[in-house]
Amino acid sequence: MLKFILFITMFFFSSHHSGDAAENEFISQRLQMVEHQIKRRGIKDPRVLAAMQKVPRHLFVPSSYRNQSYEDHPLPIGKGQTISQPFIVSVMTELLELDGSEKVLEIGTGSGYQAAILAELAKEVYTVEIINSFADESKKLLQTLGYENVHVFWGDGYKGWPEHAPYDAIIVTAAPKKIPQALVDQLKEGGRLVIPVGHFYQKLKLVIKQNGRMIEKNIVAVNFVPMVHPSP
């Protein structure tokens, strides 16, 4: 009986120790990701850098790709969708210029990683996902991680989420061929929209609403999955 108790004790100690070691390794990888992939390439906003250091990206990645969570490339999350390259997440987030008081709309929840980053930086985040299973899974994960300021909706991203408009900022993580008018309409005067636009070749655009007009600026060439309407 004593041997059995000792075995069980050692098993749980070993499992706990192994879990701590794995978590510490992910933390180390996350800090290196921010230092080498993000800071060195020009991201300066300290709040964005802090959010990228804090959010556990490996929890938003399928287990089969978890060992690549903090590498410098996008990863598949199923159903032809991806979680964006960490550097691109930081670029898009910094362009929003969030100070913590904003209401933000995200189009394309995916696994929920970008929404978690936004939740660290904005007052409220409303995120729309076209794939029902992604909406359900990301909602559960975000709630588990304590992001009570994120609201997930299953729907057509082209329509935005008009019930909560206007938004101080809008971020789109899939590429339409042109900017959806509904998103323009739901953006507050002075608000910022960050969106990849194009078909085969896409430009990441920063769009600022000034006196009802949209002032566009091309930021960088990108490669996002297409933004699609729901199936009929």
Buried (B, 14 or more C-beta within 10 A) or exposed (E): EEEEEEEEEEEEEEEEEEEEEEEEEBBEBBEEBBEEBBBEEEBEBEBBBEBBBEBBBBBBBEEEBBEEBBBBEBBEBEEEBBBBBBBBBBBBBBBBBBEEEBBBBBBBBBBBBBBBBBBBBBBBBBBBBBBEEBBEBBBEBBEEBEBEBBBBBBBBBBBBBEEBBBBBBBBBBBBBEEBBEBBBEBBBEEBBBBBBBBEEEBBBBBBBBEEEEEEBEEBEEBBBBBBBEEEE
